[in-house]
Amino acid sequence: MVDKNNSLSLNVNEKIRAREVRLINQNGENLGIVSSREALDMAREVGLDLLEISPLANPPVCKIMDYGKWKYEEQKKLSEAKKAQKVVEIKELKIRPNIDVHDFQVKVKAARRFIEDGNKVKFTVRFKGREISNQDAGLSLLNRIKEELGDIIKIDKEPSMEGRQMVMFVVPNK
């Protein structure tokens, strides 16, 4: 179990409040239902702790084990799981409706690199002044981007106007 501080916590030894518990010894053998006092004495005899591993069961399930070692193993599992997670970033590429051919190719190349890294890409076409009256230029620009990257992308959000800019989101094609 993980509490709000992201630390592991279980009822251990004297913190176990149940009168009777289902006991599992250090070898994984089920010893049946015993009093919590008796279970705690058995754990102390072998120099280990009594952990309440299933507090919602009736009676709660407790296991004789080394609490420090268990906590370390669980912490290690959590950190491994955290490492395995891939955080998807949103990379934004801003372009103008009258972009030069070479500049366009540079932006497409950058987008290709971002997508191959597994990131989401936001294309923003910014309109200044009277350019806003020619929104078709921005739409055709975003359609050209779709054609250039069509093999590796999937459109997450179709081109749409947001104020004075046209926005399109693309994600890697799995």
Secondary structure, 3 states (H helix, E strand, C coil): CECCCCCECCCEHHHCCCCEEEEECCCCCEEEEEEHHHHHHHHHHCCCEEEEEECCCCCCEEEEECHHHHHHHHHHHHHHHHHHCCCCCEEEEEECCCCCHHHHHHHHHHHHHHHHCCCEEEEEEECCHHHHHCHHHHHHHHHHHHHHHCCCEEEEEEEEEECCEEEEEEEECC
